[in-house]
Amino acid sequence: MNKIVGIGACVFDTLYNVPTYPTEDTKMRADSSKTAGGGPVATGLVAAQKLGIPTAYIGNLSDDNGGLFLKGDFEKYGVATDLIDVKSGYRSFASVLWLCADSATRTCVFDKGNLPPLALNEAQKKAIADATLLMVDGNELDAAVEAAKIAKENGTRVLYDCGGLYPNVDRLLSLTDIMIPSEEFALGHTGCTSVEDAARELFARYAPRVVVITQGKKGGILFDGEHMESYPIYPAKVVDSNGSGDVFHGAFAAATVMGYDYKTCCHFASATAALKCTGIGARESVPSFDTVKKFMEENGYEL
């Protein structure tokens, strides 16, 4: 049985490593380039799978080059693909990313493609009901809301990777158990001016089990309705930061399923994301559980 299932963006990425950002209307030779699978939930599922938790992606993919690559990429990492519906004649969700060496940042341009919205079938609904945790990211909103309702009815926890300020996300936020927004989302959605106030507001509005606000290089905060705690980033030489947030969410999901408390989940996810940044590629650079455990111990935190 797949312990974690996910509904959300699955993106065909083309990445270019560049020494610096080019001046407009000029040419620049990239240091290297590659294609890779991306998307918040999709990459999060790969991360959880590589950390030892069985996962499956629920969604539509095209039969174009991008879609075939994405399905094959899931299979390469062991993510179950039997709940994917492959559609003919559509354009895949795709993006082009510049990974800049001198600033250790990334810039993305994307095309969402034209695949039809996901409509859950009976096999997909059963997989959600049988899972331990459902991951969503605000994409495929109608299907994600339906899935979250099924999850709530069957004791499956819902983890929401709140990255994009999409319309009508209140529908999904109200069904969320583990709410992990970026600082930008938390402040933008609540109108608060501090992450602490935003965490309290999100908890008061939607009553999740926990709110974890990610703050990039500053780490983040955890609020469970009573206690507000910070968690750190772990030291790493950043080579490629693309997908680090997605990996954080996947690692948090994996640690939750393993039975760790939420503070430990924050540390585990932060350490996993840091190690991912030391290699090129969001998915292939996700470390094993044992590697993360050792890295945490070397930095003074034992699981």
N, C-alpha and C positions, 0 to 999 in steps of 0.2 A: 504493500500500500504506500502511496506517496504521502508523506507526512506534511509537505508544504506544496500547495498549488498556487498558481498566480495568474492574474488577469491584468494586462496592461500593455504598454508600448513595447514592440519588438522591432528594432531598427537595424537596417543594413548600413553600417558605418564605413566610410573611407577616411583613413587617417593619414595626415601628412605631418612629418616631423620637420620643423623649420627652425633655423637659428634665431630668427627674430621675425616680427610681423612685417610683411612687405609694405612699401609705400604704395598708395593707390595708383592704379594704371601703370604698373610696372610688372616685370617678370622676376621670379625667384626660383632657384633650384632647391628642391626639398632635400633634406638629408636622407630621408627614406619615406616609404609609404606602404600601407597595407590595408586590407579589408578585414572587418571584424563585426561580430554581432554586438548590438547595443540595445538600450532601452532600460528604464529603471527596474521594472519587475523582471524582465527577461534576464538581465545581468544579475540581479539579486538571486534568482533561482539557480543560476550557474554557480554563484558563490556558495550558496547553501549546500548544493550538491557536492561541490569540491571539499566542503568542510565535513561531509559525511552524512548529510540528511537527504533522503530520497525526495525528489521534487518532480513536478510536471507543469508544463505551460498549457494554459487554456486560451485558445484564440484562433483567429483567421490569419493565414499566410497566403501569399500569392505563389503561383507556379512560375514566376519570372526568375531571373538569375538571383535577385536579392532574396526572394522568398525561399528558393531552394538552398541557398547558402545558409540562411538563418535556421532552417530545419536541420540541415546537416551539422551546424554548429552546436545546436542543442544535443544532438545525438553523440557528437564527439565528446562532450563533457558528461554524458550520462543522464541528462534531463529527459524525462519521458515525453514523447511526442504523439502518443496515441490519442490525445485530446485536442489535437490541432486539426482544423478543417482547412485543407488546401484548396484555394479558389483559383479558377482559370481566368486569364484575361485581365487581371488587375495589376496596378502599379504598387510596388512595395513602399513602405515607409523607409526613407533613406536619408542619410546625412553625410556631410563632408566636414571634417574637423581639422583645424590647424593646432598642433601641439607645439607651443613656443618654448624653446630651450632657455632663453635668457630671462624670461619672466616666470617660467614654470606654470603657465596658464594655458587654457584652451579656448578656442573660438569655434562655434558650431553654426552651420547653415543647414536647415533640414527641409524636406518635402514629405508631408504626411501620407502621400500616396492616395489611392482611391478605393481601398478595400471596403466592403460593406461592413456595417456595425456587427459586432458579435451577438448572436442569438444563442443562448445556452440550450444544448440538447440534454437528453436524459442522462447520458453517460457523464457529461460534464457536471451536471447537478449532483449526481451521486458522488463523484470524486470530491467535490467541495464538502458535502455532508460527511464524508469519511475521513477527511484530512484533519490534521491537528491545527493547521494554520493556513489562512488565506492571505496572500499578498496582493495589494492593489496599488495603483499609482495615479488614479484620476482619469486615465485614458479608458476608453470603452466604458463610459460612465454608467449607462443604463444596465449593461450586463454586470458591471462591478457592483452596483447597488442590489440587483437581484441576487447575485452571488453572496453578498454580505448578509442579506436577509436569510438565505439558506444556511449560511454559516452560523448565524446567531441562533437559529432554531435547532441546530445540531451540536452545539458546543464547540464549534470550530472558531478559534480566535481570528480576528481580522486585524492585520497590520497594514496601515495606510502610509505609504511613502508620499508625503505631501510636498511636492516640489513645484508644480505649476498651479497658478491661481486661475483654475478653470471655472467657467460658469456653473452654478448649481452644485458645487461640491459639498454644500451643507448636507445634501442627501446622503452622501457617503460618510462624511465626518460623524454624523449622528449614529452610524452603525459600527464605528471603529472601536476596537479594544486597545490597540497599541498605535498611538498617533505619533509619527515621526516627521514633523515639518522642518523645512529649512528655516533659518532665521528670517529670510526674505518673505516666505509664505506666512509665517507666524505673525510678523508685524503687519504685513499687507492685509491679511484676512481679518485681523482683530482691530487694527487701527491703533494698537498700543505702541509706545515708544521704547519699551524695554522688553527683553526676552522673558524676564521673570513675570512681568505683568501679562504678557502674551500667553505664557504657559498657564497661568491662573485662569485667564479668560477662556482659553480653549477647553480647559478642564471643566469650568463652570458651565459652559454652553453645551458641551457634547458628552460629558461624563464617561470618558474612556477609562481604562484601567491605569494608563500612564501616558504622559506627554513627554517626548524627548525632542528637544529643539537642537538641531545641528547648526554649528557656527563655523564650519570650515577650519581654518588654521587656529581658531580659538578653542576648539573642542566643542562643548555644548553643555546643556543642562537637562536634568531629569526632574520631573514633578509628578508625584503620585497622589496629589490631593492634600497631602500633609507636609511632606518634606521636599524641599528644593535643594538639589545637589548638582554640582558641576562635575564633568568628567573631562579628562585631558586628551589632547592628541598625543600620539606616540611618535618619538623621533624617527625620521626616515629621510634618506636622500631621495628627493622627488625627481623621478625620471618622466613619469606620465601620470598626471592627476585625473585624466578622463575616466569617468566611471567609478571614481572612489566613493561617491555618495551612494551609488547603486550597490556597491559591494558592502558598504556599511549596513544598509538595510537588510541585505541578504544574510550577512553575518549575524545581525541582531535577531533575525527570524530563526536562524539555525540555533543560536544560543538559547533562545526562548524554548524551542522544542526540546533541547537538551535538558531543560529544567533549571537553568540558572536564574537568579533573581535579576531584576531589571538593571540595577547598578552594575552588576557583573556583565550583563549583556552589553551595556554601553562601553565598558572597557574592552571587551572581546571584539566588538564591532569596530571600535576605534583602532585597535591594534591590527586587525585584519586589513582595514582600509589603508593604514600606513604601509604595511608590507606590500600591498598591491601596487602602491605608487612607486615602488623601487624597480618595477619592471615595465616593459612596454606592453600595452594591451589590457583592457579592463578585465577580461575573463581569464586569459592564460596566466596572468600574474597573480591570481588569487592563490594564497598559500594553503597548505594543509592544516588541519586542526592541530597536529603536533607542533608544526612550525610556529603557529600563533601562540600556543601555550608556552613554548620555550621563550619566544620573544617577549611575552608579557612577564615571565619570571625574570628575564634579564633586565627588565625595566621596573622591577620591584612590585609586581602584582601577580599573585598566584591564583589560579582557578580553583 
